[in-house]
Amino acid sequence: MNLKEYIKDKREAVDSFFHSYFGKPGKPSVLQEAMLYSLFAGGKRIRPVLALASYEACGGNPADIVPYASTLELIHTYSLIHDDLPSMDNDDLRRGKPTSHKIYGEAIAILAGDALLTEAFRILSDPSLSGRVQEANLLRALREVAVASGLNGMVAGQAQDILSENAEPDHETLEFIHMRKTASLIRASVMMGPILFGSGMDVLDALSEYGRNIGLAFQVVDDILDIEGNTEEIGKPVGSDERANKMTYPSLYGIEKSKQIAKELIAAALSSVSSFSPGADPLREIANYLLSRRS
């Protein structure tokens, strides 16, 4: 299969939903403008694509859950807006463009992130957006995403990331940060597909393991790119983790060991879906892509 075309096709479906959903101007107009500025800043939509691909791997038609898969990008975008704030990571560039607070100011940037997060759960709680999804399964998916995003997921990881700056790296804290800050939402993205499809426990367990491993690998590769990448490729200044003295895999294990860890995680992810039909080929290709990505 052609992964580039696959991702492009799914990204266009997600973007089409966003254009439809946000088609009417809101008031105050600057709030929606700020939301859309970050939402359309050039992301690959990997999290929605993973949800669509996992639904397809279970035997479903990805078109049936595009609105629900799209919520993952709203949550991811909100987290990026907030992460970039001066009180957090204090970044001026995101995906090669000025960050939200550099354009709209801190107050509107915070509120844009708040609105994106809230709209995500508004969409996830609306069973009328798909005639193929049972309400009970939609509620299960909503809870999965909420757990991955909040106190026991992404927010906890970000908090620990900030608290661990300038601390001596250790494996337990590092894994806590990476599993929650990044891997939790990626795993939830993968889990959305089988939950909405109504898959059995064997499939849920296998895709949970797949999502956990690619999610952690994604962040390990991010840590490596912050050292070996370049600003043009990754869309933000390199070396920001080192300057902030953040706890990363390279800071604990070094570059070469970190690369080996990422390879092992991807191998484990592929193993977990080895018994799946060719319908899971997009998941297999995405795993390999995440290991070799440069942005």
N, C-alpha and C positions, 0 to 999 in steps of 0.2 A: 504494500500500500504506500501511497504518497502522503507522508505525515504532514508535510507543509500544506498541501491542499486540504487535508482533513481539518487541520487547525483553522485554516482560513475560512472554510465553509462553516464551521461551528462558531467562529468568532463573528462572522457576518450575521448569523442567526441571532446571536446574543445582542449585537449592536442594533439590529433591526427592532428587537423587543424594546431596547432602551429608547430608541427614537420614538417609538409608538407610545411608550409609557410616559415619557417626559415631553410629549409633543405639545402640550399646552403650556404656555408661559406661566410661571408661578409668581406670587408676590411674597416678599420683595424679590424683584427680578434678579438682583445680584446674588441672592442665595442659590437659586437654581443655576445661574451662570457659573458660580464657583463649583457646584456639584458636578456639572457637566465638563468643566475645564479639566478636572482631575480624572473623571470617568473616561474621557476620550483622549487621554494624554499619551496613548500608544501602547497600552498593555496587551499582552498576548491572549488574555482570558483563559489562562491555563486551568484555573479552578473550575469555572463553568465547563470547560472542555472535558475535564476529568469526570465531572458529574454526568455529562452527556455520553461519554465513552463507556462509563461503567453501567449506565442504564442499557446501552446497546449491547454490552457484553452479557447482560442478563436476558437478552432477547427482546428488548423494547425498542420502540422507534424514538430516537432522541428528540425529534420535533415535539413530542408530547409533553416534554418537561422543560422546555427552553425558559419559560418565565421563572421557574423555581431554581434552575441552575444559574440563571443570571444574578440571583440574589447574592451568590458567593462573591461576585465581582464588586457588588456594592459594599459588602462588608470588608473585603480586601482593600478597596480604595479608601474607605473611611479610615482604616488602620494606617495607611500610608500618609494620609493628610496629617493625622495626629502625630505619627512617628517623626515627621519632618519639622514639627514645631520647635521653636527656640528652647522651650522648656524640656524637650525630649532629645531628639538626635541633632537638632539645629542644622538641617540640611537646606541648602539653597537650590539644589537641582534634583529633579526626579524625572527619569526617562528623558534626560537631555533638555528638559524645560524647567523654568523657574517653578519652585514649589508653590503650593496654594497660598501660604501666608505671605510670600514675597509679592504676590499679585493682589490679593484681596485683604491682606491684613490678618492678624492672628484671630480676632473675634469671628470674622466671617468664615475663616478656614475651620475653626473649631465647630461652628454651627453647620457648615457644609458636611463635615464628617458625621456629626450627630444625625443630620437628616438622611444621609445615605444609609446609615445603620438602621434607623427606624423604618425607612421605606423597605428595606430588605425583609423585615419581619412582617410588614403589612402585606407584601406579596406572598411570602411563605405561608401566611394564614388564610389565603384566599383560594378555596377549592374550585371556584368557578373558572380559574385560568387553565384548567386541563380537564377534559372529560374522561381521561384514562386513569387518573390517580384517585385512589380511595382516600377519603378524609382521614381515616385512622393512620394511614401510611404517611400522609402529609404532616400530621401532627408529630409522628415519630421523627420525620426528617427535620422538622422545625426544632425539636428538642435537641437533636444531634448537632445541628449547626449552632444553637444557642450555647450548649455546653462547650463546644470547641472555641467559641468566640469570647467567652466571658471569664468569670472568676477562676474557673478550673482549666482555662485554655489560653487563648491568645493574649488576653489582658494580663493574666498572671505572668506569662512569659516575658512580656514587655516590661512589667514592673520589676521582675527579677533581673532582667538585662540591665536596667538602669541602676539598680541597687548593687550590682556586681561589678560596676566599672571601678577600675583600680584595685580590684581584689585579685588574689592569687588564684589562677585557674585551677579548677578541680573537676573531675569527670561528672560527679553527681549533679553539681550546680549547672554545669554546661549542658548536660542532657535535659535537665529540667527546663532551662531557657529555650533550647531549640525545639524540644518536643511540643512545647506549648505555644511559643511565639510564632512558629511557622508550620510545624508538622501537624498540629491539631486541626487547623482549618483545611489543609490539604487532605488529610485523612477523612474529614467530614465531607469534603467534596466528592471523594470516591464513594463514600458510604451512601450519599444521597441517591445514587442510581439504584442499588439493590433495595434500599428501603422503600423508595417510591414504587418500584416494580413489585414489591412483595416477595422477595426472594427468601429462601430458607436459610437456616443457620450456617450450613456448610459454605454457601456462597458469601454470606455476610462476614464470616470469620476470615475467609481467604482474602476478600477485598479489604477488610480492615487491616490485615497484615501488609498487603500491598501498599495501602495508603500511608500507613505508619512509616514504612521503609523509604518510600519515595519522598515523603515529607521531610524526613530527617536528612536524607541525601540532598534535597533541594537546598537546605540551609547550610550544609557543609560546603557545597559547591559555591554558594553565595559568599561564605567566609573566604574561600580560596580566591574567588574573583576580585574581592576587595583588595587582594594583594597582587595578583597576577593579571587582572583585567586592565582595561583602560577606560577613561572617562567616556569616550565616544561610544564604546560598546555597551557599557553597563548603565550609561545615562546619568551617572552621578560621580563625584570625585572619588578616586580610589584612595585607599589608605585611611578612610574615615574611622574604621574600627580600631586601628592601631593608635590613631591620634586620640581617640576617646578612651583608649585602654580598655576596650571591651573584651569580654570573655568569649573566645572563638575556638574552633577546632585547631587552626594553625597555631594559636597562642599556646595551646596545651600540648599538641602532638607534633607540630611542625607541618610543613606543606606536603611532603611525600607521604607521610602516614595518613594525613587527612584525605589525600586523594585515594589511598587504598581503602579507607573506611567508606568513602562514597561509593567506590566500586562494589564493595561487599554488600552495602545496603541495597544497591540496585539489583545485584544478583539475587538477594533474598526476596526482593519484590517480584522479580520475574519467576522465581521458583514458586511463589504462592499462587500464581495464576497459570502454572504450567499445564494443569489439567483442563483449563477452559478451552472452548471452541475457538475457531478463527475469529469469531465475533469479538474476542478480547484482544485482537491484534493491535488496535489503536492504543490500548493500555500498555502493551509491551513496547510499542514504538515510542510512546511518551516517556516511559521509564528510561530508555536508552538516550533519548533526547535530553532529558534533565541532567544526565551525567555529563554530556558533552557541550552543553549550552555555554555561550559566551556573554549572555546578557540576562 
